[in-house]
Amino acid sequence: MYKPAAELLFHESVSLFDRFGDDLILYRDQGGFTKCDLDLRIRWETACAYVPFTWFFEPDGYRVFIVFEETSLFGLLDLRDGRLQYMNRPILFADAWFSNLYEWRDNQIFMYSAETDVVRYCFEKQEGTFSDYDEAPLLGRLIERGYHPQYAFERLLAPGTMISYDVNQSRYVIWDAFTEQEQLIPFSEYDDYLLVDSRQHLFSVTDANRFYLYEKEQLKFKFDGCQSSILLKTVLLDESAQRLAIVSTSANFGNTWLQIFQKT
């Protein structure tokens, strides 16, 4: 069982949320970006003039690259102090809808969309060019895996862990692009709106009112039936599932709750 350990209430929606080391990073729809520690103490807040479509975290670094909706700009967010730098989005791929597949290398990032295939963007020059699998071999492997005919792509955990769902055999497949190894999680209640997370041998599944926690292939904890709020996302905060971060919203109001739960 889990009991509440900390709580933070926002009077607005939260559309992006994830962990970064020992911190939590989120985007508030009217308030911009916020960084909290694992006890939900706010470290910094940064206003943002545009709505982010998706973001890419730098593996083993401190930056987040942001793709905004309907704008000619990108963003680079420094997670140490919250400084947000706007960058030019090249006309070359102005209409591209980038997927969540990417490869980050020093001061450049390789991204993929169906409209442009692979592109490379340089932060220092704020310039972009078309690229290919030879220049970004890790991204190439991820793209090929994402198009696997048997699997539905769910999430990339940078730099090279991909979570997919095997519809034919009713199971999640956690695949390591570097070792080619797979971890299999049987799960028969799949739909298109489930959110997943993984750390070491732990794996979680969240939808609007359910939460499942697996250790390897074994179901360790299940929460089924949230009456007063809608679950948005669950994040595993350690490798033994002692602490969880859960984001939920009201069914009737625009409030968002960020809660930390401690295992009893």
VEXGU-120422 format. One record per residue (C-alpha): residue number from 0; residue in one letter; x, y, z. Coordinates in steps of 0.1 Angstrom, whole numbers. Example, Ala and Ser with C-alpha at 12.3 -4.5 7.8 and 13.67 -1.06 7.14 Angstrom:
# residues 2
<atom nr="0" rest="a" px="123" py="-45" pz="78"/>
<atom nr="1" rest="s" px="137" py="-11" pz="71"/>
This chain:
# residues 264
<atom nr="0" rest="m" px="0" py="0" pz="0"/>
<atom nr="1" rest="y" px="10" py="36" pz="-5"/>
<atom nr="2" rest="k" px="1" py="67" pz="16"/>
<atom nr="3" rest="p" px="4" py="104" pz="6"/>
<atom nr="4" rest="a" px="37" py="120" pz="15"/>
<atom nr="5" rest="a" px="34" py="154" pz="-2"/>
<atom nr="6" rest="e" px="10" py="174" pz="-23"/>
<atom nr="7" rest="l" px="10" py="204" pz="-46"/>
<atom nr="8" rest="l" px="-22" py="219" pz="-60"/>
<atom nr="9" rest="f" px="-23" py="240" pz="-92"/>
<atom nr="10" rest="h" px="-53" py="260" pz="-103"/>
<atom nr="11" rest="e" px="-47" py="251" pz="-139"/>
<atom nr="12" rest="s" px="-39" py="222" pz="-162"/>
<atom nr="13" rest="v" px="-6" py="205" pz="-165"/>
<atom nr="14" rest="s" px="1" py="191" pz="-200"/>
<atom nr="15" rest="l" px="37" py="180" pz="-197"/>
<atom nr="16" rest="f" px="53" py="162" pz="-167"/>
<atom nr="17" rest="d" px="84" py="141" pz="-161"/>
<atom nr="18" rest="r" px="112" py="133" pz="-138"/>
<atom nr="19" rest="f" px="148" py="146" pz="-143"/>
<atom nr="20" rest="g" px="173" py="131" pz="-119"/>
<atom nr="21" rest="d" px="161" py="140" pz="-84"/>
<atom nr="22" rest="d" px="136" py="166" pz="-97"/>
<atom nr="23" rest="l" px="103" py="169" pz="-114"/>
<atom nr="24" rest="i" px="97" py="191" pz="-144"/>
<atom nr="25" rest="l" px="63" py="202" pz="-156"/>
<atom nr="26" rest="y" px="45" py="226" pz="-179"/>
<atom nr="27" rest="r" px="15" py="245" pz="-165"/>
<atom nr="28" rest="d" px="-8" py="257" pz="-193"/>
<atom nr="29" rest="q" px="-11" py="292" pz="-179"/>
<atom nr="30" rest="g" px="21" py="294" pz="-159"/>
<atom nr="31" rest="g" px="50" py="281" pz="-179"/>
<atom nr="32" rest="f" px="76" py="256" pz="-167"/>
<atom nr="33" rest="t" px="81" py="246" pz="-131"/>
<atom nr="34" rest="k" px="108" py="226" pz="-114"/>
<atom nr="35" rest="c" px="101" py="208" pz="-80"/>
<atom nr="36" rest="d" px="122" py="185" pz="-58"/>
<atom nr="37" rest="l" px="109" py="151" pz="-48"/>
<atom nr="38" rest="d" px="92" py="167" pz="-18"/>
<atom nr="39" rest="l" px="73" py="191" pz="-41"/>
<atom nr="40" rest="r" px="92" py="222" pz="-31"/>
<atom nr="41" rest="i" px="93" py="246" pz="-60"/>
<atom nr="42" rest="r" px="129" py="254" pz="-71"/>
<atom nr="43" rest="w" px="121" py="277" pz="-100"/>
<atom nr="44" rest="e" px="93" py="289" pz="-123"/>
<atom nr="45" rest="t" px="97" py="302" pz="-158"/>
<atom nr="46" rest="a" px="71" py="319" pz="-180"/>
<atom nr="47" rest="c" px="67" py="307" pz="-215"/>
<atom nr="48" rest="a" px="51" py="326" pz="-244"/>
<atom nr="49" rest="y" px="42" py="296" pz="-265"/>
<atom nr="50" rest="v" px="25" py="262" pz="-260"/>
<atom nr="51" rest="p" px="49" py="232" pz="-262"/>
<atom nr="52" rest="f" px="39" py="203" pz="-284"/>
<atom nr="53" rest="t" px="66" py="180" pz="-271"/>
<atom nr="54" rest="w" px="100" py="180" pz="-254"/>
<atom nr="55" rest="f" px="133" py="161" pz="-255"/>
<atom nr="56" rest="f" px="154" py="156" pz="-224"/>
<atom nr="57" rest="e" px="192" py="156" pz="-228"/>
<atom nr="58" rest="p" px="204" py="122" pz="-215"/>
<atom nr="59" rest="d" px="229" py="126" pz="-187"/>
<atom nr="60" rest="g" px="227" py="164" pz="-191"/>
<atom nr="61" rest="y" px="207" py="193" pz="-179"/>
<atom nr="62" rest="r" px="188" py="207" pz="-209"/>
<atom nr="63" rest="v" px="154" py="202" pz="-225"/>
<atom nr="64" rest="f" px="147" py="209" pz="-262"/>
<atom nr="65" rest="i" px="112" py="221" pz="-268"/>
<atom nr="66" rest="v" px="91" py="219" pz="-300"/>
<atom nr="67" rest="f" px="63" py="245" pz="-298"/>
<atom nr="68" rest="e" px="29" py="243" pz="-314"/>
<atom nr="69" rest="e" px="22" py="266" pz="-344"/>
<atom nr="70" rest="t" px="52" py="288" pz="-342"/>
<atom nr="71" rest="s" px="85" py="295" pz="-360"/>
<atom nr="72" rest="l" px="105" py="289" pz="-328"/>
<atom nr="73" rest="f" px="121" py="261" pz="-308"/>
<atom nr="74" rest="g" px="131" py="264" pz="-272"/>
<atom nr="75" rest="l" px="161" py="252" pz="-251"/>
<atom nr="76" rest="l" px="154" py="251" pz="-213"/>
<atom nr="77" rest="d" px="182" py="250" pz="-188"/>
<atom nr="78" rest="l" px="170" py="228" pz="-159"/>
<atom nr="79" rest="r" px="196" py="242" pz="-135"/>
<atom nr="80" rest="d" px="181" py="277" pz="-133"/>
<atom nr="81" rest="g" px="150" py="277" pz="-156"/>
<atom nr="82" rest="r" px="165" py="299" pz="-183"/>
<atom nr="83" rest="l" px="146" py="295" pz="-215"/>
<atom nr="84" rest="q" px="162" py="304" pz="-248"/>
<atom nr="85" rest="y" px="140" py="307" pz="-279"/>
<atom nr="86" rest="m" px="156" py="295" pz="-312"/>
<atom nr="87" rest="n" px="147" py="298" pz="-348"/>
<atom nr="88" rest="r" px="129" py="269" pz="-364"/>
<atom nr="89" rest="p" px="142" py="265" pz="-400"/>
<atom nr="90" rest="i" px="117" py="270" pz="-428"/>
<atom nr="91" rest="l" px="131" py="237" pz="-442"/>
<atom nr="92" rest="f" px="110" py="217" pz="-417"/>
<atom nr="93" rest="a" px="85" py="244" pz="-406"/>
<atom nr="94" rest="d" px="55" py="221" pz="-411"/>
<atom nr="95" rest="a" px="70" py="189" pz="-396"/>
<atom nr="96" rest="w" px="52" py="172" pz="-367"/>
<atom nr="97" rest="f" px="81" py="157" pz="-348"/>
<atom nr="98" rest="s" px="76" py="124" pz="-331"/>
<atom nr="99" rest="n" px="90" py="115" pz="-297"/>
<atom nr="100" rest="l" px="120" py="97" pz="-313"/>
<atom nr="101" rest="y" px="153" py="116" pz="-311"/>
<atom nr="102" rest="e" px="190" py="113" pz="-306"/>
<atom nr="103" rest="w" px="208" py="141" pz="-287"/>
<atom nr="104" rest="r" px="245" py="146" pz="-294"/>
<atom nr="105" rest="d" px="264" py="174" pz="-277"/>
<atom nr="106" rest="n" px="250" py="207" pz="-291"/>
<atom nr="107" rest="q" px="228" py="192" pz="-318"/>
<atom nr="108" rest="i" px="198" py="170" pz="-319"/>
<atom nr="109" rest="f" px="185" py="146" pz="-345"/>
<atom nr="110" rest="m" px="147" py="143" pz="-348"/>
<atom nr="111" rest="y" px="122" py="123" pz="-369"/>
<atom nr="112" rest="s" px="89" py="131" pz="-385"/>
<atom nr="113" rest="a" px="70" py="114" pz="-413"/>
<atom nr="114" rest="e" px="70" py="146" pz="-433"/>
<atom nr="115" rest="t" px="108" py="151" pz="-432"/>
<atom nr="116" rest="d" px="123" py="118" pz="-421"/>
<atom nr="117" rest="v" px="155" py="126" pz="-401"/>
<atom nr="118" rest="v" px="166" py="161" pz="-395"/>
<atom nr="119" rest="r" px="195" py="176" pz="-376"/>
<atom nr="120" rest="y" px="193" py="208" pz="-356"/>
<atom nr="121" rest="c" px="224" py="227" pz="-343"/>
<atom nr="122" rest="f" px="217" py="248" pz="-311"/>
<atom nr="123" rest="e" px="247" py="271" pz="-315"/>
<atom nr="124" rest="k" px="240" py="280" pz="-352"/>
<atom nr="125" rest="q" px="202" py="276" pz="-349"/>
<atom nr="126" rest="e" px="203" py="259" pz="-382"/>
<atom nr="127" rest="g" px="188" py="227" pz="-395"/>
<atom nr="128" rest="t" px="196" py="202" pz="-423"/>
<atom nr="129" rest="f" px="182" py="169" pz="-435"/>
<atom nr="130" rest="s" px="201" py="139" pz="-422"/>
<atom nr="131" rest="d" px="200" py="101" pz="-424"/>
<atom nr="132" rest="y" px="205" py="69" pz="-405"/>
<atom nr="133" rest="d" px="243" py="68" pz="-412"/>
<atom nr="134" rest="e" px="247" py="101" pz="-394"/>
<atom nr="135" rest="a" px="223" py="92" pz="-365"/>
<atom nr="136" rest="p" px="225" py="54" pz="-363"/>
<atom nr="137" rest="l" px="208" py="52" pz="-329"/>
<atom nr="138" rest="l" px="179" py="72" pz="-341"/>
<atom nr="139" rest="g" px="178" py="49" pz="-372"/>
<atom nr="140" rest="r" px="174" py="18" pz="-350"/>
<atom nr="141" rest="l" px="147" py="35" pz="-329"/>
<atom nr="142" rest="i" px="127" py="45" pz="-361"/>
<atom nr="143" rest="e" px="129" py="10" pz="-375"/>
<atom nr="144" rest="r" px="118" py="-5" pz="-342"/>
<atom nr="145" rest="g" px="90" py="21" pz="-341"/>
<atom nr="146" rest="y" px="77" py="8" pz="-374"/>
<atom nr="147" rest="h" px="78" py="-28" pz="-364"/>
<atom nr="148" rest="p" px="46" py="-43" pz="-379"/>
<atom nr="149" rest="q" px="37" py="-63" pz="-348"/>
<atom nr="150" rest="y" px="43" py="-35" pz="-322"/>
<atom nr="151" rest="a" px="25" py="-3" pz="-313"/>
<atom nr="152" rest="f" px="51" py="23" pz="-302"/>
<atom nr="153" rest="e" px="43" py="38" pz="-268"/>
<atom nr="154" rest="r" px="73" py="57" pz="-253"/>
<atom nr="155" rest="l" px="110" py="64" pz="-257"/>
<atom nr="156" rest="l" px="130" py="66" pz="-225"/>
<atom nr="157" rest="a" px="162" py="84" pz="-237"/>
<atom nr="158" rest="p" px="187" py="75" pz="-249"/>
<atom nr="159" rest="g" px="177" py="41" pz="-261"/>
<atom nr="160" rest="t" px="149" py="23" pz="-242"/>
<atom nr="161" rest="m" px="117" py="19" pz="-263"/>
<atom nr="162" rest="i" px="84" py="7" pz="-249"/>
<atom nr="163" rest="s" px="59" py="-9" pz="-273"/>
<atom nr="164" rest="y" px="28" py="-30" pz="-271"/>
<atom nr="165" rest="d" px="25" py="-64" pz="-288"/>
<atom nr="166" rest="v" px="-12" py="-66" pz="-298"/>
<atom nr="167" rest="n" px="-10" py="-102" pz="-310"/>
<atom nr="168" rest="q" px="4" py="-115" pz="-277"/>
<atom nr="169" rest="s" px="-11" py="-90" pz="-253"/>
<atom nr="170" rest="r" px="21" py="-78" pz="-237"/>
<atom nr="171" rest="y" px="43" py="-48" pz="-233"/>
<atom nr="172" rest="v" px="79" py="-51" pz="-248"/>
<atom nr="173" rest="i" px="106" py="-30" pz="-232"/>
<atom nr="174" rest="w" px="135" py="-30" pz="-257"/>
<atom nr="175" rest="d" px="171" py="-18" pz="-252"/>
<atom nr="176" rest="a" px="185" py="-4" pz="-285"/>
<atom nr="177" rest="f" px="221" py="-9" pz="-273"/>
<atom nr="178" rest="t" px="219" py="-45" pz="-261"/>
<atom nr="179" rest="e" px="189" py="-57" pz="-283"/>
<atom nr="180" rest="q" px="175" py="-73" pz="-251"/>
<atom nr="181" rest="e" px="137" py="-73" pz="-244"/>
<atom nr="182" rest="q" px="117" py="-73" pz="-212"/>
<atom nr="183" rest="l" px="82" py="-87" pz="-215"/>
<atom nr="184" rest="i" px="52" py="-76" pz="-194"/>
<atom nr="185" rest="p" px="19" py="-95" pz="-199"/>
<atom nr="186" rest="f" px="-10" py="-70" pz="-200"/>
<atom nr="187" rest="s" px="-43" py="-77" pz="-216"/>
<atom nr="188" rest="e" px="-62" py="-45" pz="-208"/>
<atom nr="189" rest="y" px="-45" py="-23" pz="-234"/>
<atom nr="190" rest="d" px="-61" py="7" pz="-251"/>
<atom nr="191" rest="d" px="-48" py="38" pz="-269"/>
<atom nr="192" rest="y" px="-47" py="61" pz="-239"/>
<atom nr="193" rest="l" px="-24" py="43" pz="-214"/>
<atom nr="194" rest="l" px="8" py="60" pz="-202"/>
<atom nr="195" rest="v" px="38" py="39" pz="-192"/>
<atom nr="196" rest="d" px="70" py="43" pz="-173"/>
<atom nr="197" rest="s" px="99" py="20" pz="-165"/>
<atom nr="198" rest="r" px="130" py="19" pz="-142"/>
<atom nr="199" rest="q" px="152" py="-11" pz="-140"/>
<atom nr="200" rest="h" px="129" py="-40" pz="-133"/>
<atom nr="201" rest="l" px="99" py="-18" pz="-125"/>
<atom nr="202" rest="f" px="71" py="-10" pz="-150"/>
<atom nr="203" rest="s" px="39" py="10" pz="-145"/>
<atom nr="204" rest="v" px="8" py="16" pz="-165"/>
<atom nr="205" rest="t" px="-17" py="44" pz="-159"/>
<atom nr="206" rest="d" px="-50" py="55" pz="-175"/>
<atom nr="207" rest="a" px="-78" py="78" pz="-163"/>
<atom nr="208" rest="n" px="-86" py="58" pz="-132"/>
<atom nr="209" rest="r" px="-63" py="28" pz="-130"/>
<atom nr="210" rest="f" px="-26" py="23" pz="-120"/>
<atom nr="211" rest="y" px="-6" py="-9" pz="-123"/>
<atom nr="212" rest="l" px="29" py="-16" pz="-109"/>
<atom nr="213" rest="y" px="49" py="-45" pz="-121"/>
<atom nr="214" rest="e" px="83" py="-59" pz="-109"/>
<atom nr="215" rest="k" px="96" py="-78" pz="-138"/>
<atom nr="216" rest="e" px="66" py="-98" pz="-150"/>
<atom nr="217" rest="q" px="48" py="-99" pz="-116"/>
<atom nr="218" rest="l" px="19" py="-75" pz="-108"/>
<atom nr="219" rest="k" px="29" py="-60" pz="-74"/>
<atom nr="220" rest="f" px="2" py="-33" pz="-69"/>
<atom nr="221" rest="k" px="-30" py="-23" pz="-86"/>
<atom nr="222" rest="f" px="-52" py="8" pz="-80"/>
<atom nr="223" rest="d" px="-85" py="5" pz="-98"/>
<atom nr="224" rest="g" px="-114" py="31" pz="-94"/>
<atom nr="225" rest="c" px="-106" py="67" pz="-88"/>
<atom nr="226" rest="q" px="-140" py="84" pz="-81"/>
<atom nr="227" rest="s" px="-131" py="120" pz="-75"/>
<atom nr="228" rest="s" px="-103" py="127" pz="-100"/>
<atom nr="229" rest="i" px="-88" py="117" pz="-133"/>
<atom nr="230" rest="l" px="-53" py="102" pz="-133"/>
<atom nr="231" rest="l" px="-30" py="119" pz="-159"/>
<atom nr="232" rest="k" px="4" py="103" pz="-153"/>
<atom nr="233" rest="t" px="24" py="83" pz="-128"/>
<atom nr="234" rest="v" px="62" py="85" pz="-125"/>
<atom nr="235" rest="l" px="84" py="60" pz="-107"/>
<atom nr="236" rest="l" px="108" py="80" pz="-84"/>
<atom nr="237" rest="d" px="132" py="52" pz="-75"/>
<atom nr="238" rest="e" px="143" py="18" pz="-85"/>
<atom nr="239" rest="s" px="124" py="0" pz="-57"/>
<atom nr="240" rest="a" px="90" py="17" pz="-61"/>
<atom nr="241" rest="q" px="92" py="32" pz="-26"/>
<atom nr="242" rest="r" px="80" py="66" pz="-39"/>
<atom nr="243" rest="l" px="56" py="75" pz="-68"/>
<atom nr="244" rest="a" px="46" py="108" pz="-83"/>
<atom nr="245" rest="i" px="11" py="110" pz="-95"/>
<atom nr="246" rest="v" px="-6" py="138" pz="-115"/>
<atom nr="247" rest="s" px="-44" py="140" pz="-115"/>
<atom nr="248" rest="t" px="-70" py="165" pz="-124"/>
<atom nr="249" rest="s" px="-106" py="172" pz="-113"/>
<atom nr="250" rest="a" px="-134" py="159" pz="-135"/>
<atom nr="251" rest="n" px="-153" py="192" pz="-130"/>
<atom nr="252" rest="f" px="-126" py="219" pz="-125"/>
<atom nr="253" rest="g" px="-93" py="229" pz="-141"/>
<atom nr="254" rest="n" px="-72" py="220" pz="-110"/>
<atom nr="255" rest="t" px="-42" py="197" pz="-111"/>
<atom nr="256" rest="w" px="-28" py="178" pz="-82"/>
<atom nr="257" rest="l" px="8" py="167" pz="-80"/>
<atom nr="258" rest="q" px="12" py="141" pz="-53"/>
<atom nr="259" rest="i" px="40" py="120" pz="-39"/>
<atom nr="260" rest="f" px="30" py="86" pz="-24"/>
<atom nr="261" rest="q" px="53" py="67" pz="0"/>
<atom nr="262" rest="k" px="51" py="29" pz="3"/>
<atom nr="263" rest="t" px="40" py="17" pz="37"/>
